[in-house]
Amino acid sequence: MRVFVAGASGAIGIRLVPQLIERGHVVIGTSRSPEKADLIRSLGAEAIILDLLDAPAVRRAVVDARPEAIVHQATALAGGGFSRRLDRTFAQTNRLRTEGTDALLAAAREAGVRRLVAQSFAPYRYARQGGMVKTEDDPLDPAPPSGAQRTFAAMAHLDRAVTEAGGIALRYGGFYGNADNPQLKAVRRRLLPIIGSGEGVTSWIHLDDAAAATVLALEHDGPRIYNIVDDDPAPLREWLPELARVLGAKPPRHLPTWMARLLAGEGGVSMGTQTRGASNARARTELGWTLRYPSWRQGFAAAYGSTATVGTAPNPRPSTAAR
């Protein structure tokens, strides 16, 4: 197929483009700068400089490209820091997930493109009650923490708009695998603490595995939502010390919830103590997806360990893929 990839120069885009080409697709990728356009060309794709928030330009680009499929991977998170207010950190990305999504879908309708795949997000979004690992059919959090309402609403808008158009929304886990991940600096500086009991669960996904799932999703019909996460949802008290160890950093600090609430806000406390992980059973079964890194335990070592090798990290917890 001719595949139009919005955000082709991003962390997942630069892994997705080569996998699409290897699969036999022709890729037209967008970026916001000439330098990033050159990067896209070096990967073997056609390149377009495009602002996804410029709806007329998006319409022209899609119509001119004549794609048979569109993949929406555009975000504005590169080099972003941390804030107790997600809505501040994600402000531009929220616009890309709302206005940018709407522009792409309108262009797709005009160009007759029915095959759509878009980047969504799984961690922190599911209702903070019941079991600790959620499926795509479980309810989302009806009351997001203060400072995160716009971010949650933007992701919900993308899920709804894409699936109503007959497309597929991929709820990725927390990305890792890129050397410039700002989270690494925070871990090295001990700025990410274990809050309270540290039982809030996160689901992770290596960028290479995320790209592989995206290629497979492109070849399936929607509407559908998939959690694109690894087999090993884990509480903060497990994954954060392991990431620090792999990085050669000091162990993370521990904060009581009352102190964390003052320093990180209610959202930080929620992430550390209440959030739920996600099951990948649907994606593995329906997409025929096999992970290179079934657990972050192996993936962190492969991505960030100076001497670690894939498969050497212990995995004492049973797989939760089928929960």
N, C-alpha and C positions, 0 to 999 in steps of 0.2 A: 504494500500500500504506500501511497504518498502520505506521510505523517507530518503534521504541523505541530511542533513542540514549542509551546510558549515557556520561556524560562530555560532554554536549552543550555545556557552557560552557568547554571547554578550547581550546587553541590550534587544533587541527584541528576541533573540534566547532563553533565559531562560524563556520567556513567551510563545514562540511559541511551544517549545518541549512538555510541559504538555498538551497544547490544541490539538496538533496532536495525542498524545497518547490517550487522552480522546475521540477523534473522531474515534479511532480504528486503527490508523496507527502504524507501527513499525518504530522507529526513530534511525538512525545512525547519530550521531552528531560529528562535528570536533571542535577541539580547538588547540591552539598552545602551551599549557603547561599541564603538568601532573595535576596540581592543578585544572585547568579548566575542564580537562577530568573527574576528580572525581565529579565535580559539575554536569556535564552532566549525569553521571551515577546515581547520587542522584535523578535526575528528572525522571528516569525510562528509559533512552535511552542507547543504545550502544555508546561507545566513541572511537574516533580515534584522535591521535595527528598528526596534518597535517599542513604543510606550503602550503597555496594555491598558492604561487608563485613558488613552485617546481613542474613543470608540470609532470615529470615522476612519482613522488610520488602521485600526484592527480589522474593520470590515474590508477595506481595500486590500490589506495584506492577505487575508484569508481567501478572498475571492480570486486574487491574482495567483495565489499558490496552488489553487485547485486541489486541496487535500482530500483524501478519503477518510481521514481520521484526525482528531485533534487531541493533544495531550497538554493539559494545563499544569505546569510545574512552577509557575512564577511566584516568587516570594521576594521579600526585601529584608532578609535576616542576616545577610553576609556581614560578618564582623560585629554583629549586634551585641551589646552588653546585656547586663541583667538589671532588672528593675522589680521593685515590689508590686508594680502595677503592670500587668501583662498588656493592658490596653495601650500603654505608652510605648512599650517595646514593639508591639505588633501593629502599630497604627497604620503604617504603609502596607503591610501585608494584609491587614484587614480590608483595605480598599481593593487590593488585588483579588481578594477572595470574594468580594461583593461586586464592585463596579467592573473589575477585570473579568470576572466570570461571566457577568451579564453581557459584556461586550463580545466575548468569545462565542457565547451561545447565540447571540443575535447574528453574528457573522456566519456561524455554522448553519443556521436556518436559511440564510440567504444563499449560501453556497451549496446547500443540499447535503451537508455533512451530518451523518447520523451516529457515527462511532466516536464517542467522547470518553476520555478518562481524565480525572482531575485529582490533584493532591489535596487530601484532607488530613485529619490528625486524630489519633486515638487517645493518647495519655491525658489524664485529668478530666476527661469529658463525661465519663459514665457516672450514673447516679452513685453517690457515696453511701450505699446501703446494700445489704445482702452480701452475696459472695464477692470474693476479691478479684475474680477474673470474669470478664463480661464478653458476651457475644454481640454481634451486630444488631440483634433483635432486642437487646436489653435497653431500657430507657437511659437517656442522657440526663445529666445533672440539671434539675429544674431550677436550681438557685445557685448559679456560679458565685464564687467568692467575689467580694468587692474588688474592683479594679480589673476584673476579667470578663465582665458582661459583654462588652463589645467584641472581644476576641471570640468568645463562645458563640455569640450571635453570628459572626462572620463565617465561622466554620459550619454552623447549622445552615446558613443561607447557601453555601456552596453545596453541601450534601443534598439539600432539597432541590435546588435549581438544576443541578447536573442529573440527578435521577429522574426528575420530572421531564427532562429532555430526552430520557431514554439512555443516559450514560451511566458510567461507573465512577463512584467516588471511592478512593483508596485512603482509608484511615491508617496512615503510617504510624509506626511507633516512634520513639525518640531516635533521631538520626545519630549515628556515630560512624567514624571511619575517615573523616576529613581532619587533616593535621591542624587546620586553623579554627577548629571548633572552639568558640570562646569559653565553653564550659570547662575545657581543660585548664585554662589559666586560673579559673576560679577554684578548681580542685587543688591545683598546685599551691595556691595562696591560702588554702583552708578557709575559703569564703563560703563553701557549701557545707553546712553542718547537718548532722543527724538530729532531727527535731523530735523531741519526746521519745516515744518507743520506736520511731522510724518505720512504722508498719505500712505507710503509704506505698502502694505498688506502682511500678513503672514497667511498661513494655517497651523494649528496645528493638531496633532493626539496623543492621549494617547497610550502608548506602548501596553497596553492590547487590545485596539481596532485595532491597527495595526496588532497584532498577529492574532486576530480573522479574519480579512479580508484575511490574508495570507493563513490561513487554507481553507477558502472558495475558494480562487483563485486556490489552488492546485487541486480542484475538477472540474475545468472548463478548456476548451480547449483554446489554443492560436491559432495564435498569437494575443496578445492584450496588451494594456497599460491601466492601471487604476490609477487615482488619489486616493490615500488612505489618505483622509483628513477629518476633521470634518465638520459640517454644517455651521460653523461660521467664514469664512475668515475675518480678522480684521486688521485695520491699527495699526501701531506701537503706535500711541498716545492713543489707547484704551487698547491693551493687556499688554504693559509694565507697566503702572501704576498699573493695577490690579494685575499683578504678584508680584510687589513690595509690594503691600498692603497685599496680602496673606502671603508673607514671613515675614511680620512685618518689612520691610525695609523702609527707607526714600524714598519719591517719586523720580523718575529719574530726572536727570538734563535735561535742554534744551540747545541745541547748534544750532547756525545758520549754514546754510549749508557751508558757506565759512570756518568756523572754523573746522567743522567736516571733510571737505575735507583735511585739513592740518593734522588732528589727525588720521583719520580713512581711508583716501584715497577715491578714487572715488567709490570703492565697498561699503564702509560703507554708503556713501551718497545715492547711488542707493538703498540699502536695506531699508534705512530709509524713502525714499521719492518717489520711483518709482516702486518698485516691485509689482507684481500681485499675487493674491491668486488663488486657484484652486477649481473647482467644483467636488463634489463627486457623482454627479447624476448617472454617468455610473456604478460605483461600487455598489451603493445602489440598482440600478435596476437589473443589470445583475448577481451580486453575491448574492443578497438577504441579504445584509449586514445590520445589525442593530447595531448602536453604543451605547456603554454603556455611553459614555460621548459625547453627540451631540455637545457640545460647550466647548471650553477651559475655559469658565467662570465657569462652574461646575467642569471641570476636574482639573484646577489649585487648586481650593479649596479642592477637594478630595485628590489630590496628595501631596499638600504642606501645607495646612492649619492645624494648630494645633488643632483647635476646630471646623472648618467648616465641614459641612456634604454635601454629594452629593445632588444637586438639590436646594440648598438654595441661590446660587449666582444669581443675577438678570441677565436677558438676554434681554436688551431693543431693540436689533437689530433683524430684521426678519431673518429667516433662509435663507441661500443662496444656499442650497444644489441643487436646481433645476435650477440654473442659467446656 
